[in-house]
Amino acid sequence: MSITEKLRRSVFSNAIKYLMSAVELPAKVRFRDYTMYINEFDKSIEAHLKWALDYWLMRREPKAAPSIGKCAVCEFNYKCPFRIYGSTQ
């Protein structure tokens, strides 16, 4: 890890610690071009993120989405052998 990356991680880490102690969450921070919403970190999302990333990083084979809503709007629904949505578009 380069010194630049170590410094970047340190800055991010300190900024997050500061925000966690100084800002009441959830918070809405407005900038000129956008609004950023800051919520408390919910560890339950880690499993969902890992599930998605494992596919995109080719660590697992594709499988049915755990949500019928996601499956219903997937662009590959019409040819997916794992589809849980009944439409064949």
Backbone as a chain_set.jsonl record, in Angstrom:
{"seq": "MSITEKLRRSVFSNAIKYLMSAVELPAKVRFRDYTMYINEFDKSIEAHLKWALDYWLMRREPKAAPSIGKCAVCEFNYKCPFRIYGSTQ", "coords": {"N": [[0.853, -1.172, 0.0], [0.636, 2.162, -0.895], [2.043, 5.301, 0.296], [0.349, 7.372, -0.321], [-2.148, 6.104, -0.553], [-2.39, 5.151, 2.066], [-2.521, 7.584, 3.436], [-4.861, 8.631, 2.31], [-6.748, 6.745, 3.235], [-6.507, 7.212, 5.95], [-7.399, 9.877, 6.14], [-10.082, 9.569, 5.275], [-10.989, 7.808, 7.256], [-10.687, 9.362, 9.6], [-12.402, 11.457, 8.947], [-14.854, 10.155, 8.871], [-15.036, 9.278, 11.533], [-15.204, 11.778, 12.775], [-17.606, 12.782, 11.67], [-19.391, 10.886, 12.674], [-19.34, 11.5, 15.37], [-20.063, 14.153, 15.473], [-22.323, 14.714, 13.997], [-25.792, 14.397, 13.987], [-27.469, 11.507, 13.227], [-30.077, 10.186, 11.145], [-28.702, 12.314, 8.545], [-28.908, 15.184, 6.4], [-27.067, 16.621, 3.954], [-26.518, 19.452, 2.163], [-25.143, 20.399, -0.903], [-23.855, 22.51, -3.503], [-24.424, 21.322, -6.036], [-25.593, 18.896, -5.439], [-27.304, 16.731, -3.06], [-26.442, 15.067, -0.131], [-27.241, 12.2, 1.634], [-26.875, 10.938, 4.822], [-26.774, 8.058, 6.601], [-26.935, 5.88, 9.475], [-24.612, 3.178, 9.59], [-25.671, 0.087, 8.509], [-25.155, -3.042, 9.397], [-26.402, -5.279, 8.37], [-26.613, -5.025, 5.668], [-24.262, -5.838, 4.567], [-24.19, -8.595, 3.889], [-25.937, -8.701, 1.685], [-24.594, -7.029, -0.096], [-22.178, -8.441, -0.41], [-23.21, -10.749, -1.629], [-24.039, -9.734, -4.143], [-21.626, -8.597, -5.125], [-19.951, -10.842, -5.232], [-20.872, -12.189, -7.503], [-20.34, -10.283, -9.582], [-17.604, -10.09, -9.366], [-16.878, -12.507, -10.246], [-16.864, -14.675, -8.469], [-18.8, -16.445, -7.941], [-21.399, -18.448, -9.443], [-24.169, -17.298, -11.482], [-27.373, -16.829, -9.923], [-30.826, -17.061, -8.954], [-32.371, -13.954, -8.257], [-32.954, -12.758, -4.963], [-35.22, -11.32, -4.731], [-38.427, -10.833, -5.984], [-39.147, -8.518, -7.271], [-36.73, -7.471, -8.307], [-36.07, -9.51, -10.056], [-38.213, -9.349, -11.825], [-37.753, -7.004, -13.305], [-35.361, -7.374, -14.495], [-33.073, -7.261, -17.197], [-32.435, -9.643, -18.425], [-34.444, -11.4, -17.955], [-36.212, -12.754, -19.726], [-34.752, -14.887, -20.74], [-33.623, -16.226, -18.65], [-32.767, -19.029, -16.75], [-33.202, -19.166, -14.073], [-35.262, -17.553, -13.336], [-37.741, -16.054, -11.284], [-39.925, -14.729, -11.73], [-42.946, -14.808, -13.383], [-43.463, -13.842, -16.055], [-42.792, -14.029, -19.574], [-41.994, -12.157, -21.326]], "CA": [[0.0, 0.0, 0.0], [1.469, 3.358, -1.017], [1.819, 6.332, 1.311], [-0.826, 8.132, -0.736], [-3.328, 5.336, -0.185], [-2.466, 5.167, 3.531], [-2.979, 8.912, 3.823], [-6.265, 8.728, 1.899], [-7.538, 5.948, 4.173], [-6.48, 7.908, 7.232], [-8.277, 11.041, 6.032], [-11.453, 9.073, 5.254], [-11.284, 7.254, 8.568], [-10.854, 10.465, 10.541], [-13.602, 12.201, 8.572], [-16.005, 9.353, 9.299], [-15.094, 9.367, 13.0], [-15.69, 13.119, 13.1], [-19.026, 12.862, 11.323], [-20.158, 10.042, 13.591], [-19.427, 12.13, 16.678], [-20.533, 15.539, 15.389], [-23.565, 14.844, 13.235], [-26.888, 13.53, 14.408], [-27.892, 10.729, 12.071], [-29.678, 10.468, 9.764], [-28.442, 13.714, 8.24], [-29.016, 15.584, 4.996], [-26.081, 17.677, 3.731], [-26.744, 20.012, 0.831], [-24.058, 21.047, -1.607], [-24.374, 23.296, -4.619], [-24.923, 20.496, -7.132], [-26.219, 17.648, -5.003], [-27.61, 16.554, -1.649], [-25.941, 13.789, 0.353], [-27.958, 11.692, 2.795], [-25.98, 10.114, 5.629], [-27.493, 7.224, 7.564], [-26.076, 5.001, 10.242], [-24.247, 1.972, 8.855], [-26.461, -1.073, 8.876], [-24.323, -4.201, 9.073], [-27.162, -6.313, 7.659], [-26.46, -4.843, 4.225], [-23.018, -6.48, 4.135], [-24.485, -9.881, 3.251], [-26.517, -8.421, 0.373], [-23.528, -6.486, -0.926], [-21.275, -9.551, -0.723], [-23.913, -11.612, -2.576], [-23.975, -9.099, -5.462], [-20.234, -8.447, -5.555], [-19.386, -12.148, -5.567], [-21.186, -12.473, -8.901], [-19.639, -9.359, -10.473], [-16.161, -10.379, -9.289], [-16.778, -13.882, -10.745], [-16.571, -15.603, -7.368], [-19.896, -17.412, -7.892], [-22.245, -18.551, -10.621], [-25.422, -16.557, -11.305], [-28.52, -17.539, -9.375], [-32.022, -16.226, -8.888], [-32.377, -12.815, -7.332], [-33.819, -13.078, -3.827], [-36.369, -10.416, -4.762], [-39.229, -10.96, -7.199], [-39.114, -7.214, -7.937], [-35.5, -7.382, -9.102], [-36.182, -10.492, -11.13], [-39.222, -8.888, -12.777], [-37.259, -5.924, -14.16], [-34.041, -7.73, -15.027], [-33.036, -7.275, -18.656], [-32.227, -11.011, -18.9], [-35.563, -12.195, -17.453], [-36.834, -13.591, -20.754], [-33.969, -16.086, -21.045], [-32.961, -16.686, -17.434], [-33.297, -20.287, -16.232], [-33.44, -19.019, -12.635], [-36.274, -16.518, -13.098], [-38.809, -16.337, -10.326], [-41.027, -13.901, -12.211], [-43.651, -15.624, -14.365], [-43.584, -13.301, -17.405], [-41.777, -14.402, -20.556], [-41.911, -10.967, -22.198]], "C": [[0.902, 1.24, 0.0], [1.137, 4.355, 0.082], [0.584, 7.159, 0.973], [-2.106, 7.405, -0.332], [-3.5, 5.294, 1.334], [-3.002, 6.504, 4.026], [-4.455, 9.081, 3.497], [-7.158, 7.966, 2.877], [-7.617, 6.622, 5.538], [-7.426, 9.106, 7.225], [-9.741, 10.595, 6.061], [-11.873, 8.565, 6.631], [-11.54, 8.354, 9.591], [-12.102, 11.277, 10.227], [-14.853, 11.456, 9.032], [-16.152, 9.402, 10.811], [-15.647, 10.722, 13.429], [-17.188, 13.233, 12.834], [-19.884, 12.057, 12.3], [-20.319, 10.703, 14.956], [-20.089, 13.508, 16.619], [-21.898, 15.701, 14.743], [-24.596, 13.885, 13.798], [-27.418, 12.823, 13.17], [-29.348, 10.312, 12.204], [-29.537, 11.975, 9.534], [-28.597, 13.958, 6.741], [-28.081, 16.781, 4.824], [-26.249, 18.171, 2.304], [-25.493, 20.713, 0.322], [-24.659, 21.804, -2.786], [-25.062, 22.428, -5.67], [-25.638, 19.212, -6.709], [-26.507, 17.688, -3.506], [-27.147, 15.161, -1.253], [-26.72, 13.414, 1.612], [-27.025, 10.739, 3.533], [-26.813, 9.381, 6.662], [-26.487, 6.401, 8.348], [-25.789, 3.757, 9.402], [-25.036, 0.792, 9.397], [-25.694, -2.313, 8.44], [-25.072, -5.281, 8.299], [-27.007, -6.187, 6.149], [-25.198, -5.534, 3.687], [-23.271, -7.796, 3.408], [-25.047, -9.678, 1.852], [-25.451, -7.891, -0.589], [-22.552, -7.583, -1.339], [-21.908, -10.469, -1.765], [-23.801, -11.043, -3.994], [-22.543, -9.024, -5.975], [-19.605, -9.776, -5.941], [-19.69, -12.532, -7.01], [-20.346, -11.596, -9.829], [-18.131, -9.569, -10.463], [-15.854, -11.818, -9.684], [-16.352, -14.869, -9.666], [-17.68, -16.645, -7.21], [-20.642, -17.394, -9.213], [-23.511, -17.719, -10.398], [-26.49, -17.452, -10.691], [-29.661, -16.56, -9.237], [-31.861, -15.101, -7.883], [-33.307, -13.16, -6.176], [-35.09, -12.228, -3.792], [-37.129, -10.575, -6.075], [-39.247, -9.642, -7.977], [-37.888, -7.052, -8.809], [-35.576, -8.319, -10.307], [-37.135, -9.984, -12.222], [-38.695, -7.828, -13.737], [-35.887, -6.216, -14.77], [-34.084, -7.823, -16.548], [-32.846, -8.675, -19.234], [-33.363, -11.942, -18.488], [-36.081, -13.176, -18.497], [-36.04, -14.858, -21.069], [-33.292, -16.699, -19.827], [-33.573, -17.991, -16.927], [-33.634, -20.209, -14.739], [-34.59, -18.083, -12.323], [-37.346, -16.988, -12.127], [-40.042, -15.521, -10.667], [-41.66, -14.637, -13.371], [-43.668, -15.133, -15.8], [-42.459, -13.808, -18.303], [-41.63, -13.335, -21.618], [-41.803, -11.281, -23.655]], "O": [[1.824, 1.343, 0.81], [0.087, 4.269, 0.719], [-0.142, 7.596, 1.866], [-3.041, 8.025, 0.174], [-4.619, 5.39, 1.837], [-3.839, 6.549, 4.928], [-5.217, 9.609, 4.307], [-8.198, 8.473, 3.299], [-8.659, 6.605, 6.194], [-8.166, 9.326, 8.184], [-10.55, 11.173, 6.786], [-12.971, 8.854, 7.106], [-12.5, 8.284, 10.359], [-12.788, 11.736, 11.141], [-15.799, 12.07, 9.527], [-17.262, 9.549, 11.324], [-16.467, 10.799, 14.344], [-17.942, 13.721, 13.675], [-20.965, 12.492, 12.699], [-21.328, 10.492, 15.628], [-20.622, 13.975, 17.625], [-22.556, 16.726, 14.928], [-24.309, 12.716, 14.053], [-27.773, 13.466, 12.182], [-29.807, 10.101, 13.326], [-30.154, 12.791, 10.218], [-28.437, 13.047, 5.928], [-28.267, 17.821, 5.456], [-26.136, 17.398, 1.352], [-24.874, 21.511, 1.026], [-25.864, 21.727, -3.021], [-26.152, 22.758, -6.138], [-26.223, 18.522, -7.545], [-26.021, 18.559, -2.785], [-27.424, 14.187, -1.952], [-26.842, 14.214, 2.539], [-26.451, 9.835, 2.926], [-27.477, 9.999, 7.494], [-25.337, 6.245, 7.939], [-26.623, 3.336, 8.601], [-25.056, 0.54, 10.602], [-25.596, -2.6, 7.246], [-24.448, -6.113, 7.641], [-27.249, -7.152, 5.423], [-25.088, -5.781, 2.486], [-22.618, -8.075, 2.403], [-24.678, -10.401, 0.927], [-25.421, -8.269, -1.76], [-22.144, -7.644, -2.499], [-21.227, -10.92, -2.686], [-23.506, -11.776, -4.938], [-22.278, -9.352, -7.131], [-18.808, -9.834, -6.878], [-18.851, -13.139, -7.674], [-19.713, -12.1, -10.757], [-17.454, -9.259, -11.444], [-14.739, -12.302, -9.494], [-15.573, -15.787, -9.924], [-17.537, -17.604, -6.452], [-20.532, -16.452, -9.997], [-23.886, -17.462, -9.254], [-26.51, -18.664, -10.906], [-29.472, -15.353, -9.389], [-31.29, -15.277, -6.807], [-34.343, -13.79, -6.386], [-35.934, -12.405, -2.914], [-36.544, -10.465, -7.153], [-39.351, -9.647, -9.203], [-37.984, -6.551, -9.929], [-35.195, -7.961, -11.421], [-36.877, -10.176, -13.41], [-39.148, -7.762, -14.879], [-35.328, -5.381, -15.482], [-35.014, -8.393, -17.118], [-33.076, -8.876, -20.427], [-33.251, -13.156, -18.656], [-36.362, -14.328, -18.166], [-36.6, -15.811, -21.611], [-32.468, -17.603, -19.969], [-34.781, -18.051, -16.696], [-34.289, -21.106, -14.207], [-34.874, -17.838, -11.15], [-37.787, -18.137, -12.145], [-41.067, -15.603, -9.991], [-40.943, -15.059, -14.278], [-43.872, -15.942, -16.705], [-41.326, -13.994, -17.859], [-41.168, -13.626, -22.721], [-41.728, -10.37, -24.479]]}, "num_chains": 1, "name": "protein.A"}
